[in-house]
Amino acid sequence: MVSSTIILVFCLVAFAAIHSFLASLPFKRRLMRVLGSRAETLYMPAYSLIAVITILPLVYLLYKNPGPLLYIVPSPWRWLMVGVQLAAALVAPRALQDAPHRFRIGAQLAGPNANNAESLKIQGIYRWVRDPFLLTGLIIIWFTPFMTVNLLVIYLLASIYLYLGSLHWETRLVAQFGDEYRKYQQRVHRMIPGKSEHY
């Protein structure tokens, strides 16, 4: 039991390390030097594919070694929870669609005063919440209608990773958009939805 939990934690830490390294600005700078403008079109599909491949061992090991069962939510509440998870899963692609300029490597590396800098362009879901990926990630995790010991350990660590990742992402967005993003931070919550009158 303890050994299976340690292996699961190791898989999560390995995924987080790879995920963070590939998302880092030093890696993106090197990628731009090697691939040039092709990096913009190749990065997101490759990054997403690598994320899926590196998370699969963790999913498989959780399936094989879930640990003792803590609870199962009875019907009809379990289906309501699954419905909430599905709704949250649909928000993530929308968040990419509403702010594609936030994820362009060239803009991330340039900063707010560069010639190719873009404005923040608050639209769609970003009028309600600053980090929809943190919100939807936590919803998908914690609305799982059953819980085991190993799943609980992984969910707790994954939640911490999501939160710390959100802090890092916000720091990067401040570097990318400057005072425009600082004002946005004062008007819209990072995770708790609530439409600002300014957007």
DRENDO-1510 file (C-alpha; in Angstrom, 1 decimal, always signed):
<recs>
REC; n; res; u; v; w
REC; 1; MET; +0.0; +0.0; +0.0 .
REC; 2; VAL; +2.7; +2.5; +1.0 .
REC; 3; SER; +4.9; +1.5; -1.9 .
REC; 4; SER; +2.2; +1.9; -4.4 .
REC; 5; THR; +1.5; +5.4; -3.1 .
REC; 6; ILE; +5.2; +6.3; -3.3 .
REC; 7; ILE; +5.3; +5.2; -6.9 .
REC; 8; LEU; +2.2; +7.2; -7.7 .
REC; 9; VAL; +3.7; +10.3; -6.1 .
REC; 10; PHE; +6.9; +9.8; -8.0 .
REC; 11; CYS; +4.9; +9.6; -11.3 .
REC; 12; LEU; +3.1; +12.8; -10.5 .
REC; 13; VAL; +6.3; +14.6; -9.6 .
REC; 14; ALA; +7.9; +13.4; -12.8 .
REC; 15; PHE; +4.9; +14.6; -14.8 .
REC; 16; ALA; +5.0; +18.0; -13.0 .
REC; 17; ALA; +8.7; +18.4; -13.6 .
REC; 18; ILE; +8.4; +17.6; -17.4 .
REC; 19; HIS; +5.3; +19.8; -17.7 .
REC; 20; SER; +6.9; +22.7; -15.9 .
REC; 21; PHE; +10.2; +22.4; -17.9 .
REC; 22; LEU; +8.4; +22.4; -21.3 .
REC; 23; ALA; +6.3; +25.4; -20.2 .
REC; 24; SER; +9.3; +27.4; -19.0 .
REC; 25; LEU; +10.5; +30.6; -20.8 .
REC; 26; PRO; +14.1; +29.3; -21.1 .
REC; 27; PHE; +12.9; +26.2; -23.0 .
REC; 28; LYS; +10.7; +28.4; -25.2 .
REC; 29; ARG; +13.6; +30.7; -26.0 .
REC; 30; ARG; +15.7; +27.8; -27.0 .
REC; 31; LEU; +12.8; +26.4; -29.1 .
REC; 32; MET; +12.4; +29.7; -30.9 .
REC; 33; ARG; +16.1; +29.8; -31.7 .
REC; 34; VAL; +16.1; +26.3; -33.1 .
REC; 35; LEU; +12.7; +26.3; -34.9 .
REC; 36; GLY; +12.0; +30.0; -35.5 .
REC; 37; SER; +8.4; +30.9; -36.4 .
REC; 38; ARG; +7.5; +27.2; -36.7 .
REC; 39; ALA; +7.7; +27.0; -32.9 .
REC; 40; GLU; +4.4; +28.9; -32.7 .
REC; 41; THR; +2.5; +26.3; -34.7 .
REC; 42; LEU; +4.3; +23.2; -33.4 .
REC; 43; TYR; +4.6; +23.9; -29.7 .
REC; 44; MET; +1.0; +23.6; -28.4 .
REC; 45; PRO; +0.1; +20.3; -30.2 .
REC; 46; ALA; +3.5; +18.8; -29.1 .
REC; 47; TYR; +3.1; +20.1; -25.6 .
REC; 48; SER; -0.4; +18.7; -25.3 .
REC; 49; LEU; +0.7; +15.3; -26.7 .
REC; 50; ILE; +3.6; +15.1; -24.3 .
REC; 51; ALA; +1.3; +16.0; -21.4 .
REC; 52; VAL; -1.1; +13.2; -22.3 .
REC; 53; ILE; +1.8; +10.6; -22.8 .
REC; 54; THR; +3.4; +11.5; -19.5 .
REC; 55; ILE; +0.2; +11.4; -17.4 .
REC; 56; LEU; -0.9; +8.0; -18.8 .
REC; 57; PRO; +1.4; +6.0; -16.5 .
REC; 58; LEU; -0.1; +7.8; -13.5 .
REC; 59; VAL; -3.6; +7.1; -14.7 .
REC; 60; TYR; -2.8; +3.4; -15.3 .
REC; 61; LEU; -1.1; +2.9; -11.9 .
REC; 62; LEU; -4.1; +4.6; -10.2 .
REC; 63; TYR; -6.4; +2.3; -12.0 .
REC; 64; LYS; -4.4; -0.8; -11.0 .
REC; 65; ASN; -3.7; +0.4; -7.4 .
REC; 66; PRO; -6.5; +2.7; -6.3 .
REC; 67; GLY; -6.0; +1.9; -2.6 .
REC; 68; PRO; -8.7; +1.4; +0.0 .
REC; 69; LEU; -12.1; +2.9; -0.9 .
REC; 70; LEU; -13.1; +5.9; +1.2 .
REC; 71; TYR; -16.5; +6.7; -0.3 .
REC; 72; ILE; -18.8; +6.4; -3.3 .
REC; 73; VAL; -21.4; +9.1; -3.8 .
REC; 74; PRO; -24.9; +7.5; -4.4 .
REC; 75; SER; -27.2; +8.2; -7.3 .
REC; 76; PRO; -28.5; +10.6; -8.4 .
REC; 77; TRP; -25.8; +12.8; -6.9 .
REC; 78; ARG; -22.9; +11.0; -8.6 .
REC; 79; TRP; -24.4; +11.8; -12.0 .
REC; 80; LEU; -24.8; +15.4; -11.0 .
REC; 81; MET; -21.1; +15.5; -10.1 .
REC; 82; VAL; -20.1; +13.8; -13.4 .
REC; 83; GLY; -22.2; +16.4; -15.2 .
REC; 84; VAL; -20.3; +19.2; -13.4 .
REC; 85; GLN; -17.0; +17.6; -14.4 .
REC; 86; LEU; -18.1; +17.4; -18.0 .
REC; 87; ALA; -19.1; +21.0; -18.0 .
REC; 88; ALA; -15.8; +22.0; -16.5 .
REC; 89; ALA; -14.0; +19.9; -19.2 .
REC; 90; LEU; -15.7; +21.9; -21.9 .
REC; 91; VAL; -14.6; +25.2; -20.4 .
REC; 92; ALA; -10.8; +24.5; -20.9 .
REC; 93; PRO; -10.9; +24.6; -24.7 .
REC; 94; ARG; -13.0; +27.7; -24.5 .
REC; 95; ALA; -10.4; +29.4; -22.4 .
REC; 96; LEU; -7.8; +28.7; -25.1 .
REC; 97; GLN; -10.1; +30.1; -27.7 .
REC; 98; ASP; -10.9; +33.2; -25.7 .
REC; 99; ALA; -7.2; +34.2; -25.2 .
REC; 100; PRO; -5.0; +32.6; -27.8 .
REC; 101; HIS; -2.5; +35.6; -27.7 .
REC; 102; ARG; -1.7; +34.7; -24.1 .
REC; 103; PHE; -0.1; +31.4; -25.3 .
REC; 104; ARG; +2.0; +32.7; -28.2 .
REC; 105; ILE; +5.6; +32.1; -27.5 .
REC; 106; GLY; +6.9; +35.2; -29.2 .
REC; 107; ALA; +4.5; +37.5; -27.2 .
REC; 108; GLN; +5.5; +35.7; -23.9 .
REC; 109; LEU; +9.1; +36.3; -24.5 .
REC; 110; ALA; +8.8; +39.9; -25.8 .
REC; 111; GLY; +7.1; +41.7; -22.8 .
REC; 112; PRO; +4.6; +44.5; -22.8 .
REC; 113; ASN; +6.7; +47.2; -24.5 .
REC; 114; ALA; +7.9; +45.2; -27.5 .
REC; 115; ASN; +6.9; +46.0; -31.0 .
REC; 116; ASN; +4.9; +42.7; -31.3 .
REC; 117; ALA; +3.2; +43.1; -27.9 .
REC; 118; GLU; -0.6; +42.7; -27.8 .
REC; 119; SER; -3.2; +44.2; -25.5 .
REC; 120; LEU; -4.8; +41.9; -22.9 .
REC; 121; LYS; -8.2; +41.7; -24.7 .
REC; 122; ILE; -10.4; +40.5; -21.9 .
REC; 123; GLN; -13.3; +38.5; -23.5 .
REC; 124; GLY; -15.3; +35.4; -23.0 .
REC; 125; ILE; -14.7; +33.4; -19.8 .
REC; 126; TYR; -11.9; +35.8; -18.8 .
REC; 127; ARG; -14.5; +38.4; -17.9 .
REC; 128; TRP; -15.6; +36.1; -15.1 .
REC; 129; VAL; -12.4; +34.5; -13.8 .
REC; 130; ARG; -8.7; +35.1; -14.3 .
REC; 131; ASP; -7.5; +31.5; -14.3 .
REC; 132; PRO; -10.2; +29.2; -15.8 .
REC; 133; PHE; -7.7; +26.3; -15.9 .
REC; 134; LEU; -7.2; +26.4; -12.1 .
REC; 135; LEU; -10.9; +26.5; -11.6 .
REC; 136; THR; -11.8; +23.7; -14.0 .
REC; 137; GLY; -8.9; +21.6; -12.9 .
REC; 138; LEU; -10.0; +21.7; -9.3 .
REC; 139; ILE; -13.6; +21.0; -10.2 .
REC; 140; ILE; -12.7; +18.0; -12.3 .
REC; 141; ILE; -10.6; +16.6; -9.5 .
REC; 142; TRP; -12.8; +17.2; -6.5 .
REC; 143; PHE; -16.2; +16.4; -8.2 .
REC; 144; THR; -15.0; +12.8; -8.7 .
REC; 145; PRO; -18.0; +10.8; -7.3 .
REC; 146; PHE; -15.7; +8.3; -5.5 .
REC; 147; MET; -12.5; +8.5; -3.5 .
REC; 148; THR; -9.7; +6.1; -2.6 .
REC; 149; VAL; -6.7; +6.6; -0.4 .
REC; 150; ASN; -4.2; +6.8; -3.3 .
REC; 151; LEU; -6.6; +9.0; -5.3 .
REC; 152; LEU; -6.9; +11.4; -2.4 .
REC; 153; VAL; -3.1; +11.7; -2.1 .
REC; 154; ILE; -2.7; +12.4; -5.8 .
REC; 155; TYR; -5.6; +14.9; -5.8 .
REC; 156; LEU; -4.1; +16.8; -2.9 .
REC; 157; LEU; -0.7; +17.0; -4.5 .
REC; 158; ALA; -2.2; +17.9; -7.9 .
REC; 159; SER; -4.3; +20.7; -6.3 .
REC; 160; ILE; -1.1; +22.2; -4.8 .
REC; 161; TYR; +0.6; +21.9; -8.1 .
REC; 162; LEU; -2.3; +23.6; -9.9 .
REC; 163; TYR; -2.3; +26.4; -7.4 .
REC; 164; LEU; +1.4; +27.0; -7.5 .
REC; 165; GLY; +1.3; +26.8; -11.3 .
REC; 166; SER; -1.4; +29.5; -11.3 .
REC; 167; LEU; +0.7; +31.8; -9.3 .
REC; 168; HIS; +3.6; +31.3; -11.7 .
REC; 169; TRP; +1.3; +31.8; -14.7 .
REC; 170; GLU; +0.0; +35.1; -13.2 .
REC; 171; THR; +3.6; +36.3; -12.7 .
REC; 172; ARG; +4.3; +35.6; -16.4 .
REC; 173; LEU; +1.1; +37.4; -17.5 .
REC; 174; VAL; +2.2; +40.5; -15.5 .
REC; 175; ALA; +5.6; +40.3; -17.3 .
REC; 176; GLN; +3.8; +39.9; -20.6 .
REC; 177; PHE; +1.0; +42.6; -20.2 .
REC; 178; GLY; +2.4; +44.9; -17.5 .
REC; 179; ASP; +0.1; +47.3; -15.7 .
REC; 180; GLU; -2.9; +46.3; -17.9 .
REC; 181; TYR; -2.8; +42.9; -16.2 .
REC; 182; ARG; -2.3; +44.4; -12.8 .
REC; 183; LYS; -5.5; +46.4; -13.2 .
REC; 184; TYR; -7.3; +43.3; -14.4 .
REC; 185; GLN; -6.1; +41.4; -11.2 .
REC; 186; GLN; -7.8; +44.1; -9.1 .
REC; 187; ARG; -11.2; +43.6; -10.9 .
REC; 188; VAL; -11.5; +39.9; -11.5 .
REC; 189; HIS; -10.9; +37.0; -9.1 .
REC; 190; ARG; -8.4; +34.4; -10.0 .
REC; 191; MET; -10.6; +31.4; -9.3 .
REC; 192; ILE; -14.0; +32.4; -7.9 .
REC; 193; PRO; -16.2; +33.4; -10.9 .
REC; 194; GLY; -17.8; +36.9; -10.7 .
REC; 195; LYS; -18.3; +39.2; -13.7 .
REC; 196; SER; -16.6; +42.6; -13.3 .
REC; 197; GLU; -18.6; +45.7; -14.4 .
REC; 198; HIS; -15.5; +46.8; -16.3 .
REC; 199; TYR; -15.6; +43.9; -18.8 .
</recs>
